[in-house]
Each structure stands twice: as C-alpha cells, then as structure tokens.
Amino acid sequence: MITEVLVVIPVYNHADTLRRVVEGVLALNLDVLVVDDGSTDSGADTLVGLPVRVIRHERNQGKGRAILTAATEAIRLNKRYIVTLDADGQHDPVEIPKLLAERAPKAVVVGARIFDGPNIPASTRFGRWFSNFWLRVQTGQVVSDAQCGFRLYPVKLFEVVPLREPRFAFEIEVLAKAAWGGFEIRNVDISVYYPPPAERISHFNKLRDNIAISLLNTRLTARAFMPVPHRQFELDCQGRITPLHPIRSLGLLLRQDNTPIVLALSAALGMFIGSLPLIGMTCVFIVMLTGYLRLSRITGLAVNQLCMPPMVQALCIEMGHFLRHGELLTDISLRTLGFEAHQRLLEWVLGSLVVAPLLAMMVGTLVYFLALAVRAGLLRGGGCGHV
C-alpha cells in the first residue's frame, strides 16, 4: 500500500455507481475517503463492509467544499497526496497509477480526458476548450483539461494556497492559484465513460455554475492584469517587481524559474505592444500574448510602464511625421496637436512600425544581458543577495 496517498471520492446522490468505484480503488490497495456531500439517496449505506472512511456533510455544500473537507482530513492523517475522482463512474480507478507516477511535492497532476467514445456532450467539449483558454491566459500554463476532476494534489497545496470556491468553479480556481504559487501543472491522458443521456446524472447547474465560473474567470483575469508578482510558496526573496528597481526585479523573476531569454522576450513584447497605438488595450494584449507564448506576464506589464505618455508616443509621432514629410515636427501648438490630431494619430501608427521593433530589440537585449549578470551573481551568492 502507498501509505502517503489518500484517494478521495466526493459523492452527491450517486448510489448506483459509488460502491463499484470504491471497489475499483480498493483493488489497488489504496486508502479511500468518501465525502458524502449531503446525499439524499443513502448512497453511503452501499459501502457497508468495505474498509473506507466516510465523512458526511449534513447539507449539500458543493464539490469544492467536499474536496477541502477531504484535504483537512488528509492533513490530519499525515498524507502527502490526495487523488480525486468522480463517483459517477466516468473515471476508471485502474488509471490512478498513471497519476501516481507523476506525483511530486510541487506538482498538480490533471487527467486529460480522451474524447474518442460515444455520448460526449458538445457542451462538455466547449466547456473544456473555454476553461483551457482562460487558464492559459491567466497563468501561462498549458492545461489539457482544466475541467477534469480526476487529479492528484500535493496535500501541502491546501495548507498554503487560499481557496474559496465551494462548487464546480473550485476546479478552475485551484489550478490558477496553484500555478501562480509556483506549483507545476502536469497532464496525463485518461479514458472517460459517458453513459447514454437517459442514464446520465449530472449535478452541474447550467445557470448557477456557469455564472460562478464566469465571475471567477473575471476575477482571475483581472488579477492577472496586475503587474504585481504572486506569492511564490517556499520562496525566500520578497519584494515587488518594478522597472524602478530593475536589478532587484530581475533577481526575483529569475528565482521564479524564469530564464534570461524568457525575460528578454517578455520585456521586448511589453515594449513592442506599449509602443503601438492600442489606446487603453495594451495591458489586455500583453496579458493574452504572454499567456499564450508562455512568457513572463509580470515582466511584460512592468516594461509596459516605460511606455506611459508622452515620451514613446512623441518619438513615434516624430518618426511618422518624418516618414510622411521628410522632416521632424517642430511646431507644437493647438493647431498641430488639436485640430490636426487625426494626422498625429496616423503618424503615431506609421512611426510605431519603425520605433516599436527598435525599442523592443534594445530593451530585450538589455534585459537579457542584465539577467545573465544577475543570475551569475545569484549562483555565486546562493540567494537573493542585494538585488
């Protein structure tokens, strides 16, 4: 028996399938905890005679709350990992060893459902794509199936990461906050079984739970836009990342598993986007592009602060004016900046096509060599030093 692992099965009115799922887990010689989340069908009674722990909520509180209850029990039992799987028979317990093979103290292992069988709802396919997309924007992590409940968590995660979503939105929240906190997200392909629609029991409330997930994604994305580093658990260095303190900021970023080339590309992207005439939209583009390109969002947003008006914009306008007229704009007046504002906007567009790539290359190159120097200092000093 792998004594450091506790298999958790949240259940709410799945009396017909619960015992079969539990027996499948017990066949692997693993400890099992069933959290009965206020069921009204006496499903827990079907487990009589099986060596399982059962915790019951007097009323239905949601899947997220059930997992948090299980995590508290796992801490009490001195377990290091919990594996969660659904009680409806969608997940095959025989595949638990696939998740166990990937376990690590700072890794969340997520099952990626292979949708090659019958009866797979179109809404499920869309929901997975939708959640994967926003999670990548918010964290930069590539997750194959952000909605799958077949997972392995380090118990330590529940001790350090604040989680509050009680229902299905929990499964998105825990991945985003774990990624922000420095936990790795690993993907493992798994099979999935969907019964015919007439036999399917789902407790996903399309109105309530979709609203909760949408509100959660709004909060997570808004937090992702902020150029403030997330707390890295077990990270000794403290401080804020800001272009006003570039050496200290690079030291903090390098200790968050960034590389000099990643920081350089992130800085170049932030400067490039910040130089373009994307009025009011630069942060949106930086967050989305750094997420999809797996770059450092914090670095891109921090460098973007260097593009606050008026210096970079004036440089682009001067370049655009020179391209149009062969001379620089020297008449700064109400006429040229007010009545001819549409021409200045055109010149900003034209000038940014030249200025943005040049500034991006300059800033990216500077950040790269600074990061190399800071990393060398960190390696010699074995810590944050005086950055």
Order of alpha helices (4+ residues) and beta strands (2+ residues): beta-alpha-beta-beta-alpha-beta-alpha-beta-alpha-beta-alpha-alpha-beta-alpha-alpha-alpha-alpha-alpha-alpha-alpha
